[in-house]
Amino acid sequence: GLGVFTFLIALFFIYHLIQPPHEDAQIPRVVTPFPAPKVMDLPMLYTLYYMIRNPQSLIAGLMWIGVKDGRYLMRHVCQDADELNTYGWTHHNGRDYGHQVLVDQEMTLATSFLKYKGNNSGYGGDWAVRIDVQTEKSKLNEEMLRTAHLFFYVADESGNALRLGRGVTNDHQDSVLALGSRTDVGGWELHLKSTDNFEVHYSGFKTPHIHNLSELVQENLGAQARNFGRLQLPDTSDDSPNILVFQISATTPFKGDIAFLSGAELTSPRVEERVSSLTGTPLTGQLNKKQNEFDEKFRRCFNQADKLDLESMTVGKAAIANLLGGIGYFYGQSKISLPKAYGHQPGNKFISYWPADLYTAVPSRPFFPRGFLWDEGFHQLLIWRWDIHICLDIIGHWLDLMNIDGWIPREQILGAEALSKVPEEFVLQHSTNGNPPTLFLVLHDVVCSMKRNEFAANISDEISSFLERSFVRLEAWFQWFNTTQSGKDPNSYFWHGRDNETIRELNPKTLSSGLDDYPRASHPSGEERHLDLRCWMLLAADCMHSISELLLKESELGQEYGLTAKVLSDFDLLNQMHFDHAHGAYFDYGNHTEQVRLSWKIVEAVEAGGNYPSRELVREVVENPILRLVPHIGYVSLFPFMRRMIPPQSWILEKQLDLISNRSTLWTDFGLRSLARTSSMYMKRNTEHDPPYWRGPIWMNMNYLILSSLHHYAKEDGPYRERAKIIYDDLRDNLIRNVVKNYRQTGYLWEQYDQKKGKGKGARLFTGWTSLVLLIMAEAYNEC
Ligand code: 6A9
């Protein structure tokens, strides 16, 4: 009897173990992954690199002490406030080599890295880093500037204890600084070699909060300075440290090599041999070889039609090197604003997405070091031409972030470090909001190249299996837009999620469109039709159609995409819905009045939520809105041109060329403005705290698409061919000249460029879509 009874109890428990409790069984849809095999589980992608991508990996990095106005300053992560004169990758191949130059006042640091997979190396391979520090000659007699303090650290995010090597003693008989072991890499050792004189001091820490490392080191140094008057780490450590920081102090100029070895066979004399091959003269040789290969590949991938001058070439190389060098691996959970259906409990405004990893390029290392959905499509326009595998790898990761509804969160804030860079109001992602499906821009390019047999056969096969695997996700993505972002009229779309209650904004923003404050209908409503979204849908349908053709999918869906593309590109329909004859331009449609303005209003104490009345800038609507075309000329009005929807013979094409080339609308000597000077919103603030963003300044991503269409029309037979060619040449020259000039003057690529003087604005070291200037130099556009 007892036997049966215990058996029953056991069954009962097992039943509960395998059957999740009731609440869990209802995971909200919004955080339910798309139910299909993950793209990243494709064997071809999984085994792509001998690089380690692990949510908790072994990481290494460099800090140094900068000297400014006679003060010591700790440098670690890219921070604009550090005011380096310039920094960034001059070379980087995205895989196993890079060279970076950082100019910090009188000090110039150059770092290079190289990865090497030898027979004995563990998973992840070996790598080497060369650090070269120079001080401006004339300053060499100033004590503070003469000595360089570098802090090289290694940290194990999984918390494994690291051991100190004997290289920390000052006789440098042995070069091992640290050792450890992990399941993924096996045993490992870190060596330091230099023929210059140097001192090494260290600190060891045990903490899971690796993103606070700068503070830890700074506190340690501060205490030493206060107690002993020394700028020196204390040579002490917590028990079983998972972080070791090595301070290397030396008189400049100084050159040192750090070698990381991994794998089973870490026994001398093998180790010595391996260390020598990754340091000193052999390393110099390998770095030179890699640099030449980079230059060679640059020439091959971005073959310039006309001879570019040396300076432009340098900017072009910096563009691709920084885009590749900025690629990151992130891991964490997005915070999703709780859909209304789940009811808001106080203090519980979000729900976490499933833990996920993302391999992606970023718009800007110091300002926006994380993935942005629509930025990524533009980044990949460059990256696929450089290294198709990196491109597929990145797109695969993005597609795997799709939920069961076909939605992909726009801004990816994954992990504590990423989160530490984002102001609170931007953290939550809204599952009702989209962002332009620019990944279709890349896929469109890639499929076009496939059709023209431009890939080697084996690569072509890989791309096909990638597309096969991705297809259901792309379909779901298309469907998400097609259903959730559709408008009232058939074949119309609008960006959902605009705020129709705000009284603070001159024109309620449309963050989901990517064009943030670009003016739309003054009164958001379900009757809107957004021209840009319609054109993105055409791209998506077109692209789905060609992928179906390529994969010989004889599904009805394939047909349907073709039909959708046909309807969306129907010229008469487009004109009926969006063309304004008086302006000769394409516009959004919606509930709109031009008669709105911001004015100061005294707000009663109670209303303002304080004890005193306050002055606030609020919106005044002077005239009632009506349903009409929204008369702003700017990037949005050029979308049908960008998608090449206008027949080359049409007089409307001539009108578009007029708008583009006219100085009182869009033309400047530095590129095309985002909004025409004639627009009522031109360079208007949106709120007291929101200066104009997409209301005048020049942005490279849109200029690239417009330029690429000018190039297209310059080749199509028709009465405006010559004119398109002339405008194309001028616009191309202007864009290149201005970006190069700004780089010369400031040492940086910028987020946008001012439309009056062409001056770089917004975030600097913005090597996201501003890097498209390289494709403009190379005249690389979609030619299908
Ligand atoms: C603000 C502030 C240190 C705005 O390039 C990324 C995006 C684009 O996708 C978008 O089209 N940028 C463009 O209008 C930057 C957005 C930054 C939002 C978060 C955080 C932190 O400052």
Residues whose N, C-alpha, C, O or C-beta is under 5 A from the ligand:
A	BS01	6A9	P363 F367 F372 D375 K421 P423 F426 G514 L515 D516
